[in-house]
Amino acid sequence: TSRCSSWVYKRERNHRSDCQHPLDHQKSKRVPENHLFLTLYLSMDPYMRCRMNEDTGKNTNFTKGDFVTSFYWPWQTKVILDGNILEKVDPQLVDGHLSYFLEAIGMPGLTYLIGVQEKSHITAGSNQTMVVSGAAGACGSLAGQIGHLLGCSKVVGICGTPEKCLFLTSELGFDAAINYKEGNVAEQLHKLCPAGVDVYLNNVGGDISDTVISQMNQNSHIILCGQISQYNKDVPYPPLHPAIEAIQKERNITRERFLVLNYKDKFEFGILQLSQWFKEGKLKIKETRINGLENMGAAFQSMMTGGNIGKQIVYLNTA
Ligand SMILES: NC(=O)c1ccc[n+]([C@@H]2O[C@H](COP(=O)([O-])OP(=O)(O)OC[C@H]3O[C@@H](n4cnc5c(N)ncnc54)[C@H](OP(=O)(O)O)[C@@H]3O)[C@@H](O)[C@H]2O)c1
């Protein structure tokens, strides 16, 4: 099983040890410099489910009190890590809300800032309609806001409860939201998007995606970010149903798989942009917190089954 996670943590003091990799503290290969860190927040992400299917630098000098983040973090309250896998973060960028480095001012925010910029072909003023599935989650809740900020005229979210729908429209500025567990999604979507869908931010795959793709316009674009409805299957990125694939081809709909980690050169600028929007009040950030390392499993399960609004975070320690 995976014991990896993104995290925000604080360096406690210099420490040398024989640990080389956070995943295997039993290995005894020396590395030049390790550091002891206190875990503050642990991130719950759907990609962890995919890592569970199989076991699967630059060295920075840290000083006491530095805050850092990384993808490779064990579920522990304190940990000794090789500095090569760490990124230093500046608390001023999040006005001291350190957990935001795991959400809007971190990987989920970057996913859709870069995803929309690179793949959506949005042109401000051209009256485009965007649909976001998984819209009330960590990535989705930011995606719709970023869609508006980058020039989309209409943003419709699809998510799993009426409370989430209300949150999207009343708090985050989505133009409309559909609860996919109630009523006919295709009919509701058609009413809300009579001119069709120009950009689809796909977080869930499965039937919801098939319904959206069926209503996409000629030369429109899918950002294939994730397919959480398929993650408990053996193939987390299964091919489209042949009938839907035929629609995609006929209408020349682009559908390339998007992976934020392929755009590391854009991270630095992206974080500054997201931080600026957050400080200007243009990007609203929501998280669902659970306390304590002992509740990591419950937090993961809850996130995978819709218990979260915004980012699912596990809180461990105060800085
Ligand atoms: N490509 C990349 O670089 C990249 C980066 C980050 C994340 N992702 C992907 O983006 C997606 C969202 O990630 P996240 O971190 O923002 O998670 P999240 O949306 O905060 O949490 C997962 C949400 O998925 C929904 N869900 C669960 N099962 C579902 C199903 N069968 N059908 C429809 N919705 C379902 C639930 O909300 P409801 O109540 O609405 O069901 C749940 O709250 C995931 O697929 C993830 O793998 C991709």
The ligand as an SDF file (V2000), in Angstrom:
LIG
                    3D

 48 52  0  0  0  0  0  0  0  0999 V2000
   -4.0590   15.1330  -14.0450 N   0  0  0  0  0  0  0  0  0  0  0  0
   -3.5310   15.7290  -13.0010 C   0  0  0  0  0  0  0  0  0  0  0  0
   -2.4310   16.2740  -13.0390 O   0  0  0  0  0  0  0  0  0  0  0  0
   -4.3390   15.7240  -11.7360 C   0  0  0  0  0  0  0  0  0  0  0  0
   -3.9590   16.4790  -10.6250 C   0  0  0  0  0  0  0  0  0  0  0  0
   -4.7800   16.4700   -9.5080 C   0  0  0  0  0  0  0  0  0  0  0  0
   -5.9530   15.7180   -9.4900 C   0  0  0  0  0  0  0  0  0  0  0  0
   -6.2760   14.9920  -10.5920 N   0  0  0  0  0  0  0  0  0  0  0  0
   -7.5480   14.2540  -10.6740 C   0  0  0  0  0  0  0  0  0  0  0  0
   -8.6000   15.1860  -10.5100 O   0  0  0  0  0  0  0  0  0  0  0  0
   -9.7080   14.5370   -9.9390 C   0  0  0  0  0  0  0  0  0  0  0  0
  -10.1780   15.3160   -8.7100 C   0  0  0  0  0  0  0  0  0  0  0  0
   -9.1570   15.2710   -7.7150 O   0  0  0  0  0  0  0  0  0  0  0  0
   -9.3060   16.1020   -6.3720 P   0  0  0  0  0  0  0  0  0  0  0  0
   -8.0370   16.0170   -5.6320 O   0  0  0  0  0  0  0  0  0  0  0  0
   -9.8450   17.4370   -6.6990 O   0  0  0  0  0  0  0  0  0  0  0  0
  -10.3980   15.2360   -5.5720 O   0  0  0  0  0  0  0  0  0  0  0  0
  -11.7650   15.7820   -4.9980 P   0  0  0  0  0  0  0  0  0  0  0  0
  -12.6220   16.1910   -6.1530 O   0  0  0  0  0  0  0  0  0  0  0  0
  -11.5080   16.7740   -3.9250 O   0  0  0  0  0  0  0  0  0  0  0  0
  -12.3970   14.5080   -4.2780 O   0  0  0  0  0  0  0  0  0  0  0  0
  -12.9430   13.4720   -5.0020 C   0  0  0  0  0  0  0  0  0  0  0  0
  -14.4360   13.7330   -5.3570 C   0  0  0  0  0  0  0  0  0  0  0  0
  -14.8010   12.9030   -6.4410 O   0  0  0  0  0  0  0  0  0  0  0  0
  -16.1950   12.7060   -6.4240 C   0  0  0  0  0  0  0  0  0  0  0  0
  -16.4810   11.3200   -6.7780 N   0  0  0  0  0  0  0  0  0  0  0  0
  -16.1020   10.1910   -6.1430 C   0  0  0  0  0  0  0  0  0  0  0  0
  -16.5630    9.1070   -6.7960 N   0  0  0  0  0  0  0  0  0  0  0  0
  -17.2640    9.5630   -7.8540 C   0  0  0  0  0  0  0  0  0  0  0  0
  -17.9860    8.9240   -8.9040 C   0  0  0  0  0  0  0  0  0  0  0  0
  -18.0650    7.5960   -8.9960 N   0  0  0  0  0  0  0  0  0  0  0  0
  -18.5770    9.6990   -9.8410 N   0  0  0  0  0  0  0  0  0  0  0  0
  -18.5070   11.0420   -9.7650 C   0  0  0  0  0  0  0  0  0  0  0  0
  -17.8240   11.7140   -8.7970 N   0  0  0  0  0  0  0  0  0  0  0  0
  -17.2130   10.9690   -7.8600 C   0  0  0  0  0  0  0  0  0  0  0  0
  -16.6870   13.0200   -5.0080 C   0  0  0  0  0  0  0  0  0  0  0  0
  -17.5330   14.1770   -5.0590 O   0  0  0  0  0  0  0  0  0  0  0  0
  -19.1180   14.0740   -5.3910 P   0  0  0  0  0  0  0  0  0  0  0  0
  -19.8360   14.3370   -4.1170 O   0  0  0  0  0  0  0  0  0  0  0  0
  -19.3090   15.1630   -6.3970 O   0  0  0  0  0  0  0  0  0  0  0  0
  -19.3790   12.6960   -5.9180 O   0  0  0  0  0  0  0  0  0  0  0  0
  -15.3990   13.3390   -4.2440 C   0  0  0  0  0  0  0  0  0  0  0  0
  -15.5700   14.3910   -3.3180 O   0  0  0  0  0  0  0  0  0  0  0  0
   -9.3030   13.1030   -9.6430 C   0  0  0  0  0  0  0  0  0  0  0  0
   -9.7180   12.2930  -10.7110 O   0  0  0  0  0  0  0  0  0  0  0  0
   -7.7770   13.1990   -9.6120 C   0  0  0  0  0  0  0  0  0  0  0  0
   -7.1620   11.9830   -9.9020 O   0  0  0  0  0  0  0  0  0  0  0  0
   -5.4960   14.9810  -11.7060 C   0  0  0  0  0  0  0  0  0  0  0  0
  1  2  1  0
  2  3  2  0
  2  4  1  0
  4  5  1  0
  4 48  2  0
  5  6  2  0
  6  7  1  0
  7  8  2  0
  8  9  1  0
  8 48  1  0
  9 10  1  0
  9 46  1  0
 10 11  1  0
 11 12  1  0
 11 44  1  0
 12 13  1  0
 13 14  1  0
 14 15  2  0
 14 16  1  0
 14 17  1  0
 17 18  1  0
 18 19  2  0
 18 20  1  0
 18 21  1  0
 21 22  1  0
 22 23  1  0
 23 24  1  0
 23 42  1  0
 24 25  1  0
 25 26  1  0
 25 36  1  0
 26 27  1  0
 26 35  1  0
 27 28  2  0
 28 29  1  0
 29 30  1  0
 29 35  2  0
 30 31  1  0
 30 32  2  0
 32 33  1  0
 33 34  2  0
 34 35  1  0
 36 37  1  0
 36 42  1  0
 37 38  1  0
 38 39  2  0
 38 40  1  0
 38 41  1  0
 42 43  1  0
 44 45  1  0
 44 46  1  0
 46 47  1  0
M  CHG  2   8   1  16  -1
M  END
$$$$
